[in-house]
Amino acid sequence: DLLLQIKRLHPDMPALVLSSSEDPDDVRRVLKAGARGYCPKSANPSTVIAALQLVLRGEIYVPPFMAMADRK
């Protein structure tokens, strides 16, 4: 809900969601809501920084576990 509110107020602001969830459905849900990336809290600091840099460049970051989820 917070992401939707932020995107309504600032539609062009890139958003990277940092979450404890590693559920692929949660990743899909936040990307559909307008996030430019999703990073689990279990990621190491260099991964979080790389994800943030990617999102700030206008690209999309999804965690590697999504590749396995899409194959199921």
C-alpha positions as CSV (number, residue, x, y, z in Angstrom):
1,D,0.0,0.0,0.0
2,L,2.8,2.4,0.8
3,L,4.5,1.8,-2.5
4,L,1.2,2.6,-4.4
5,Q,0.8,5.8,-2.4
6,I,4.4,6.9,-3.1
7,K,4.1,6.1,-6.8
8,R,0.8,8.1,-6.9
9,L,2.6,11.1,-5.5
10,H,5.9,10.7,-7.3
11,P,5.3,8.5,-10.4
12,D,8.7,9.1,-11.8
13,M,10.7,8.3,-8.7
14,P,12.5,4.9,-9.0
15,A,11.7,2.6,-6.1
16,L,13.7,-0.4,-4.9
17,V,11.8,-2.5,-2.4
18,L,13.9,-4.1,0.3
19,S,12.0,-7.0,2.0
20,S,12.5,-10.0,4.2
21,S,10.3,-12.0,1.9
22,E,11.7,-14.2,-0.8
23,D,8.3,-15.2,-2.2
24,P,8.2,-14.8,-6.0
25,D,4.6,-13.6,-5.8
26,D,5.7,-10.7,-3.6
27,V,8.3,-9.8,-6.1
28,R,5.8,-9.8,-8.9
29,R,3.3,-7.8,-6.8
30,V,5.7,-4.9,-6.1
31,L,7.0,-4.8,-9.7
32,K,3.4,-4.6,-10.9
33,A,2.7,-1.8,-8.3
34,G,5.5,0.2,-9.9
35,A,8.7,-0.7,-8.1
36,R,11.8,-0.8,-10.3
37,G,13.4,-3.5,-8.3
38,Y,13.1,-5.9,-5.4
39,C,15.9,-7.0,-3.2
40,P,15.6,-9.4,-0.3
41,K,17.2,-8.4,3.1
42,S,19.2,-11.6,2.9
43,A,21.3,-10.1,0.0
44,N,24.8,-9.1,0.8
45,P,25.5,-5.3,1.0
46,S,27.3,-5.3,-2.4
47,T,24.2,-6.8,-4.0
48,V,21.9,-4.2,-2.5
49,I,24.2,-1.4,-3.6
50,A,24.4,-2.8,-7.2
51,A,20.6,-3.2,-7.3
52,L,20.1,0.4,-6.2
53,Q,22.6,1.7,-8.8
54,L,20.8,-0.3,-11.5
55,V,17.4,1.1,-10.5
56,L,18.8,4.6,-10.3
57,R,20.0,4.2,-13.9
58,G,16.5,3.4,-15.0
59,E,16.8,-0.4,-15.2
60,I,15.0,-3.1,-13.3
61,Y,16.5,-5.4,-10.7
62,V,15.0,-8.7,-9.7
63,P,16.8,-11.2,-7.4
64,P,18.4,-14.3,-9.0
65,F,15.9,-16.6,-7.3
66,M,13.2,-15.3,-9.6
67,A,14.9,-17.1,-12.5
68,M,14.2,-20.4,-10.8
69,A,10.7,-19.4,-9.8
70,D,9.8,-18.6,-13.4
71,R,10.8,-22.1,-14.5
72,K,8.4,-23.8,-12.1
